[in-house]
Amino acid sequence: MITPPPPATPEQKSVSTIRALPRFTLSQRWEHTVLLISVVTLLLTGLPQKYRATAWSQQILSTPERVFTIRNIHHMAAILLTFLVLYHLFRAIYLLSRRRLPGDMLPSLQDVWDAFQMGRYLLFLSERKPKFAKYNFEQKFTYWFLFFSIGIMVATGFILWLPITATRVLPGGAIPAAKMAHSTEAIVTGIFIVIWHFYHVHFERLNLSIFTGWLNDSDTRTYHPLEYERLTGEAAEPPQTGENL
Amino acid sequence: MRKHRATFPPHFLIPSVLLVILTGLILASPARAEETTHYCLSCHANPELSITLPDGEILPLYISEKMLQMSVHVQVGIECSACHEDIQTYPHPEIEYDSKRSLSRAYYLTCRKCHSVNYEKTLDSMHAKAAEQGNLEAPICTDCHGAHDVQKPNQPRSLISTTCRQCHEEIYTEYKDSIHGGALIQEDNPDVPVCTDCHGVHNIQDPRTEQFRVHQPDLCAHCHANAELMSKYNLPANVYSLYKLSWHGVDVAVYKARWPTIWHDTAVCSDCHGVHNIRKTTDPASSVHSQNLLGTCQKCHPTAGPNWVGAWTGHHEVSLDRTPFVFYTRVFYSSFTPFVLWLSVLYVVLQIIRSVAQQVRRSLSK
């Protein structure tokens, strides 16, 4: 049953429109969702396998059949992630060949300078945050960290899945090394995401633009002033405090 | 000087007399046993003495006195009738057994009178199960220990393996050529395992069961994780702890903890090293010698190629010479992991401090 809304107060009557600016394409939003689903599944099914000697893992994997089931789920999520990686790479190659690959995720000297400025700001040596473009150095670091981490995870994961096939090409010593890398890299990446990414998109401010595709006017102006200027042609006010007032 | 004559006061006499009587009683019992034994031997020392049992078997009734004297029982004065309870008189009662075997199987129960603990154990053994299933040849006390010539079963230690050999000839042949068997038989080594060290003594279990398999590494660890013992032979004592960290070892540990009654195919010590035929790893005939290792892996991983053996780190700590790939991976992560994680923690903490400071400043300026 739908209840009628309460009578509007004078303030609410004055409609304010919040302008939102485009940030992510539909393809990027889907890629992120698929990445999220596959990575969470891989972590949840991988951890009990890594910690099989512990009681909690044995509680979950309480029968030998469950060990096979969890391994199968892990493999299915791995295939999903592999397709995502291939899609992402081939799309980039395709766009590059058409000279349409946006270069804004590529690391540049500006990022080093921005990081230096940000360090000064955080140490109270400067009152101003650097002016960021579409992707700031934090976001680029997240992207490239995950890029290489997933590369390692996929490569070592397939070595562990098909070790006998792998040793037709690779020396045998690669198998235990892959096991160590797969297991350690997963933990490092998992903790990194929780500390770094969760802080930046959940605690610093709730940023859901990767799901909606749009970032509101004021956040764009505050956090990505150069992008704001590029999109609107208006001057973004220089952030006096580094905070969205 | 005055000569003193030794005199015994009367109150000294009573204990002395008691002492003499007691000593006499103690000395008298073997003498009496000897008497009974002599009495029995007056007939049974005759090598011709025998009877024919209903199934046609001839039961020799001859007892060699020489053999009897070697028995540990006779040496402590246990007489014939202690075991032959039903024969207390002459003429003897009629023998009611059809065959020699049924006679042995009836008489051995008398061991239980003194050795009840070990007797009870045998009831739980693989041998007792074989007998229950109708195999009357399954061993009873006297088959291993002897009847009239009971000896200490482990003197010398190699006697144990020759006792088992009576029935398990093939296994003995494998064992005598193994590193353990060779040291036992040739050098009378006191440390190497004999049959009973792994299989148990009176309650010997079926070694083909899930439970035996899942506990099998512990059997080897009993000696091979003992640093003191291993140092004596210049062997590493960390093989078991490293095995437990390996893919195989973790799997076996889970089965042991959770599913000991479910069969598992994960490799335990004996799958690679052999069972009774274990050899030195440097022996070209060893199943884990570098030349034979691939074949051993292929027992479980049939499609494995020659590079596969390199995947096996052996029971060795990670090291640059032996496992360079793992070594460098570990070097990388031992610096990369703390670097990345501390960097992100530091960065986020600084951001939180800065943002709190900013908010405080703003609220103060209002």
Interface residues (C-beta under 8 A of the other chain):
Chain A: R52 A53 Q58 L61 S62 T63 P64 Y121 L122 L123 F124 F145 P163 I164 T167 R168 L170 P171 G172 G173 A174 I175 P176 A177 K179 M180 A181 T184 E185 I187 V188 I191 F192 I195 W196 Y199 E204 T241 G242 E243 L245
Chain B: W247 V250 D251 A253 V254 A257 R258 W259 I262 H264 H301 T303 A304 G305 N307 W308 V309 G310 A311 W312 T313 T323 P324 F325 V326 Y328 T329 R330 Y333 F336 T337 V340 L341 S344 V345 Y347 V348 L350 Q351 I352 I353 R354 S355 A357 Q358 Q359 R362
